């Protein structure tokens, strides 16, 4: 019954560590430091830089992060959203993995 277990573990490990090759260093931009400072307090910036979302979807993500305790005033939030939408939007050239739309309120 455990014959396939090593294969499953190896496959899972490969998948987990392979996403690092898809990660992208955030592009240079005045808002990059702000994004990195605010977002890396709770998680790796690759949580964002491996995704593509529209401006409205990024706004929903940032709103959710603020509701969970992220610290950024309205001006900082707007700068981060603009940065993410520009560099990790649906049409950006980043190597981020396209994501399904985020439903409002989630």
Buried (B, 14 or more C-beta within 10 A) or exposed (E): EEEEEEEEEEEEEEEEEEEEEEBBEBBEBEBBEBBEBBBEEEEEBBBBBBBBBBBEBBBBBBBEBBEEEBEBEEEBBBBBBBBBBBBBBBEBEBEBEEEEEBEEEE
